[in-house]
């Protein structure tokens, strides 16, 4: 069976559009609503990590093959043998984001960085093709 590979970039259209809208909103607040700089400065500073990631061109990857799971995001990376994974747990959070955890037979959960998680449908199809059990949880506040 071939290797499944998912790759996401910080330079994706959603990230660029989101950052552009954030800065446009700050500019509009300053020009139209005459917002003070001491209010706008913390909001502008909040976007600096996203600007840094965008400029750096950070990449996140997830690879699944017959022997192991491998993931990386920035300096975070990991791998887990397929034989150590009992099931994959997918949690949909209140903000509609998807979190992925690899669950061991002992019940220990290894949470993957959220930017490494592919779209739900494609991921579920791939895991089903490989015979990996998927456990879905919707809108949990914890876990």
C-alpha positions as CSV (number, residue, x, y, z in Angstrom):
1,X,0.0,0.0,0.0
2,X,1.3,3.4,-0.9
3,X,2.2,6.2,1.6
4,X,-0.6,8.7,2.4
5,X,0.9,12.2,2.7
6,X,-0.8,15.4,3.8
7,X,1.0,18.7,3.7
8,X,-0.2,22.2,4.8
9,X,1.6,25.5,4.4
10,X,1.4,28.7,6.4
11,X,1.3,30.4,3.0
12,X,-2.1,28.9,2.1
13,X,-4.8,31.2,0.8
14,X,-6.9,31.0,4.1
15,X,-3.9,32.1,6.2
16,X,-3.1,35.0,3.9
17,X,-6.7,36.1,3.6
18,X,-7.2,35.9,7.4
19,X,-4.2,38.0,8.1
20,X,-5.1,40.5,5.4
21,X,-8.6,40.9,6.9
22,X,-7.2,41.3,10.4
23,X,-4.9,44.1,9.3
24,X,-7.6,45.7,7.2
25,X,-9.9,45.7,10.2
26,X,-7.2,47.4,12.3
27,X,-6.7,50.0,9.6
28,X,-10.4,50.6,9.3
29,X,-10.7,50.9,13.1
30,X,-8.0,53.5,13.1
31,X,-9.2,55.5,10.0
32,X,-12.9,55.2,10.2
33,X,-13.6,54.8,13.9
34,X,-10.6,56.8,15.2
35,X,-9.5,54.0,17.5
36,X,-6.5,54.9,19.7
37,X,-3.2,53.3,19.1
38,X,-2.9,51.9,22.6
39,X,-5.9,49.8,21.8
40,X,-4.8,48.8,18.4
41,X,-1.2,48.0,19.3
42,X,-2.0,44.8,21.3
43,X,-4.3,43.6,18.5
44,X,-1.5,44.2,16.0
45,X,1.0,42.4,18.2
46,X,-1.3,39.4,18.4
47,X,-0.8,38.9,14.6
48,X,3.0,38.8,14.7
49,X,3.3,35.0,15.2
50,X,1.1,34.5,12.1
51,X,3.2,37.0,10.2
52,X,6.4,35.2,11.2
53,X,5.0,31.8,10.1
54,X,3.8,33.3,6.9
55,X,7.2,34.8,6.1
56,X,9.0,31.7,7.1
57,X,6.8,29.5,5.0
58,X,6.3,26.9,7.7
59,X,5.0,23.5,6.6
60,X,3.1,20.8,8.5
61,X,3.0,17.2,7.3
62,X,1.4,13.9,8.2
63,X,2.4,10.6,6.6
64,X,0.7,7.2,7.1
65,X,2.2,4.0,5.7
66,X,1.7,0.4,6.5
67,X,4.3,0.5,9.3
68,X,4.0,3.9,11.0
69,X,2.5,7.4,11.4
70,X,4.9,10.4,11.0
71,X,4.1,14.0,11.6
72,X,6.0,17.3,11.7
73,X,5.1,20.9,12.3
74,X,7.9,23.4,12.7
75,X,10.3,22.0,15.3
76,X,7.7,19.5,16.6
77,X,7.8,16.1,15.0
78,X,7.0,12.6,16.0
79,X,6.4,9.1,14.8
80,X,4.5,6.1,16.1
81,X,4.5,2.5,14.9
82,X,1.2,1.3,13.5
83,X,1.4,-1.7,15.9
84,X,1.4,0.8,18.9
85,X,-1.9,2.4,17.7
86,X,-5.2,0.8,18.8
87,X,-7.4,3.5,17.2
88,X,-7.5,7.1,16.0
89,X,-9.7,9.5,17.9
90,X,-11.0,12.5,16.0
91,X,-12.5,15.3,18.1
92,X,-14.5,18.2,16.6
93,X,-14.2,21.2,18.8
94,X,-16.7,24.0,19.3
95,X,-14.8,26.2,16.8
96,X,-15.3,23.4,14.2
97,X,-11.6,22.5,14.2
98,X,-10.6,18.9,14.1
99,X,-8.1,17.4,16.6
100,X,-6.5,14.0,16.0
101,X,-5.1,11.7,18.7
102,X,-3.4,8.3,18.3
103,X,-4.7,6.1,21.1
104,X,-2.6,3.2,22.4
105,X,-4.0,-0.1,23.6
106,X,-3.4,1.1,27.2
107,X,-5.6,4.2,26.5
108,X,-2.7,6.7,26.3
109,X,-3.5,9.5,23.8
110,X,-0.8,11.1,21.6
111,X,-2.3,14.4,20.2
112,X,-1.0,15.5,16.9
113,X,-0.5,19.2,16.2
114,X,-3.7,20.6,14.7
115,X,-2.0,21.9,11.6
116,X,-1.0,18.4,10.7
117,X,-4.5,17.1,10.5
118,X,-6.0,16.7,7.0
119,X,-9.6,17.4,6.2
120,X,-11.9,14.9,8.0
121,X,-13.4,13.1,5.0
122,X,-10.1,12.4,3.3
123,X,-8.6,11.3,6.6
124,X,-11.4,8.9,7.5
125,X,-11.4,7.4,4.1
126,X,-7.6,6.8,4.3
127,X,-7.8,5.3,7.8
128,X,-10.7,3.1,6.7
129,X,-8.8,1.8,3.7
130,X,-5.9,0.9,6.0
131,X,-8.2,-0.9,8.4
132,X,-7.6,1.6,11.3
133,X,-10.4,2.1,13.7
134,X,-11.7,5.7,13.9
135,X,-13.5,7.0,16.9
136,X,-15.4,10.3,16.5
137,X,-16.3,12.7,19.2
138,X,-18.3,15.9,18.5
139,X,-18.0,19.2,20.4
140,X,-16.2,18.0,23.5
141,X,-15.0,20.8,25.8
142,X,-12.3,18.6,27.3
143,X,-10.2,15.6,26.2
